[in-house]
Amino acid sequence: MARAQRDEDDLFMVIVLAEALGVPNPVSYHTVELLPVVYDEVHDWHRRMGMDRSPLEHVSCC
């Protein structure tokens, strides 16, 4: 159950950060409001995804 929740949270993070990652996001107008909420979780997310550094230029957490 914990792994399923983490996977769902990771998908949510990708949806919210899609525009910043360069992926066209048709609902970016709505997800931009969630960016301040997920900024604290970017470091844990990109480490779980296997990235050494944040893929976002304006978020330097490492």
N, C-alpha and C positions, 0 to 999 in steps of 0.2 A: 504494500500500500504506500509506503514511504517513497519507494522508487517511482511508482506511478505518479505520485504527487509532484516529485522533483521533475519528472519528464514533462508534466503538464506546465509547471512553472517555467521550464526552459523554453517551451513552445510559446508561452505568453511573452517571455522576454524577447524572443525573435520577432514576434509580431509587433511589439511596441518599438523595438529598435530597428525595424526593417528599413525605414527611410534613412536612418543614419548609417546603416550598413550598405546602402546603395541599391537596395531592393525596392522596386516600385511598390508602394503601399496605398491601395485605394482608400483606406480608412485612416490615413495619416492625420487628417484634421482632428479626428477623435482620439487617436492614440498619443498625440503630442502632449495632451494634458497629463498623461501618465508618466512621462519621462522623469520628472522630479521624484516620483515614487520609486522607480526602479534603479536610479543612479547608485543607491547604496548597495544594490545587489549585483552590479556589473562585474565586480572583481570575482566573486564566487562563480558567476555564470561563465565568464570567459575561461576560467581555469577548468571548469567541468567540461567545456567544449574542446579542451586541449590547446588553447591559445596561451602562449606565454605572456603576451601583453594585450591590453585592451584593443580591440579593432576600431574603436572610436577615437578619432583624433582629439576631440574636445573633452574626453574623459580619460584622464591619466591617473589610473589608480595604482599602478605598480611603480 
